[in-house]
Amino acid sequence: MQWTDWNGDGLETLSIVHNHEGVLAEGVVTGHFEASKYALKYRLVIDPHWLVRDVRVQIANGPRLHISSDGCGRWVNGDGSEISDLAGCMDVDIAATPFTNTLPIRRLKQKPRVPEEISIAYVSLPNLIVEPVQQRYTKLDENRFLYEGLSTAFSAELEVDGDGIVLDYPGVFRRLPCENRNEGGL
């Protein structure tokens, strides 16, 4: 599946493989951050309960990030050293992609109109710095969620498909129509 940024200047292509062991999501993103262009690729290993277990992000000709989680809120660097600042974070949010919003949407299995505040390991651009942030998700109906970044006071109403994958993130991302109807899906 593919997304474009709201201005049509950036593009993401995502491949998802789903089996009994979980989900492997691999994306390639090009876009703009402030006045600079960037290209990055990412790879997420997600267990069957929609808990992120491994995160790899690479900026083209730039920094790399590799962190892993035990699925209980403990994170380590690629060398195995613990990242105590991320203790309790269950999900990851990579700034360059709307796919990472799918992680809490799938994992939380919310009832309508019951907000849930969560800690997220947020990966910023362009330096791939990871820090804990607080976010809130509220299921409005079957295909709409209110996302709120509590530290930034940013909010958006996300439209998702039947698999919880973002279709429209107003002002930020929108999914392109699938040319191949077998594409995507979980």
Secondary structure, DSSP 4 states (H G I P E B T S, - for coil): -EEEETTS--EEEEEEEEETTEEEEEEEEEEEETTEEEEEEEEEEE-TTS-EEEEEEEETTS-EEEEEE-SSS-EEETTS-B-GGGTT--EEEETT-SGGGHHHHHHH-PPTT--EEEEEEEE-TTT--EEEEEEEEEEEETTEEEEEETTTTEEEEEEE-TTS-EEEETTTEEEPPPSSTTSS--
